[in-house]
């Protein structure tokens, strides 16, 4: 399933279900296939998304600091980002939320609701 976010102030924004559901959960909306974020609710939704992004980044910095403090791998042990790990780049919440935050900001500026 896809989430298709619509606003009269912007073009449509389409997200895969897990990503759309994650963002809706952050802004305090249910996982229903249809809903609305009113123009009055948009500032709180933006704040919630920005706070979630900041929290994720803080947790990542803390995890990296703990990994740096850990003793070096002994001979014969694989490094943490070795072959068993996915070598690709991870898509962070900041990257997923950016288009949605932009849509919310532009919709708020024009006083338009966002629906899905």
GUMIFI-299843 format. One line per field, with one value per residue (C-alpha): x negated, y, z negated. Coordinates in nm, 2 decimals. Each point is the difference from the previous one (the first is absolute). Example, Ala and Ser with C-alpha at 12.3 -4.5 7.8 and 13.67 -1.06 7.14 Angstrom:
<atoms>
X: (-1.23,-0.14)
Y: (-0.45,0.34)
Z: (-0.78,0.07)
</atoms>
This chain:
<atoms>
X: (0.00,-0.11,0.08,0.09,-0.02,0.19,0.02,0.13,-0.32,-0.24,-0.04,0.10,-0.25,0.00,-0.16,-0.03,0.23,-0.27,-0.15,0.34,0.12,-0.31,0.05,0.37,-0.08,-0.25,0.25,0.26,0.23,0.13,-0.10,0.33,-0.02,0.17,-0.03,-0.07,-0.25,0.18,-0.18,0.03,-0.17,-0.29,-0.23,0.02,-0.06,-0.31,-0.13,0.06,-0.18,-0.30,-0.02,0.01,-0.28,-0.21,0.06,-0.11,-0.31,-0.09,0.04,-0.22,-0.27,0.01,-0.02,-0.30,-0.17,0.05,-0.14,-0.31,-0.05,0.03,-0.33,-0.13,0.10,-0.24,-0.17,0.24,0.31,0.18,0.04,0.35,0.06,-0.14,0.15,0.29,0.14,0.17,-0.26,0.26,0.08,0.28,0.28,0.05,0.32,-0.12,-0.01,0.34,0.16,-0.14,0.25,0.29,-0.13,-0.03,0.35,0.13,-0.19,0.13,0.35,-0.01,-0.12,0.31,0.24,0.07,0.07,-0.20,0.20,-0.09)
Y: (0.00,0.36,0.31,0.30,0.33,0.28,0.38,0.28,0.18,-0.26,-0.30,-0.34,-0.19,-0.38,-0.22,-0.37,-0.13,-0.05,0.35,0.17,-0.19,0.10,0.37,-0.01,-0.17,0.27,0.28,-0.17,-0.13,-0.35,-0.25,0.03,0.00,0.35,0.30,0.37,0.23,0.34,0.32,0.07,-0.34,0.05,0.20,-0.28,-0.27,0.18,0.03,-0.37,-0.10,0.23,-0.13,-0.36,0.07,0.17,-0.29,-0.26,0.20,0.03,-0.37,-0.07,0.23,-0.17,-0.34,0.11,0.14,-0.33,-0.20,0.22,-0.06,-0.38,-0.19,-0.08,-0.33,-0.28,-0.21,-0.23,0.22,0.17,0.38,0.12,0.12,-0.30,-0.25,-0.09,0.36,0.17,0.20,0.25,0.33,0.03,0.24,0.21,0.14,0.35,-0.11,-0.16,0.28,0.29,0.00,-0.04,0.28,0.22,-0.09,0.09,0.33,0.11,-0.11,0.19,0.31,-0.01,-0.12,-0.33,-0.34,-0.31,-0.32,-0.36)
Z: (0.00,0.06,-0.19,0.23,-0.18,0.16,-0.05,0.22,-0.07,0.13,0.24,-0.13,-0.22,0.03,-0.26,-0.06,-0.28,-0.27,0.05,0.02,-0.31,-0.19,0.08,-0.09,-0.33,-0.08,0.07,-0.22,0.28,0.03,0.26,0.19,0.37,0.01,-0.23,-0.03,-0.16,-0.02,0.05,-0.37,-0.08,0.23,-0.23,-0.27,0.27,0.12,-0.35,-0.07,0.32,-0.08,-0.35,0.12,0.25,-0.27,-0.24,0.26,0.08,-0.37,-0.05,0.30,-0.13,-0.34,0.16,0.21,-0.31,-0.18,0.29,0.01,-0.37,0.03,0.02,0.35,0.15,-0.10,0.27,0.17,-0.07,0.28,-0.02,-0.07,0.36,0.15,0.25,-0.23,0.01,0.29,0.18,0.15,-0.14,-0.26,0.07,-0.31,-0.14,0.10,0.37,-0.02,-0.18,0.20,0.29,-0.25,-0.21,0.31,0.10,-0.35,0.00,0.34,-0.09,-0.32,0.18,0.22,-0.27,0.18,-0.16,0.08,0.07,0.08)
</atoms>
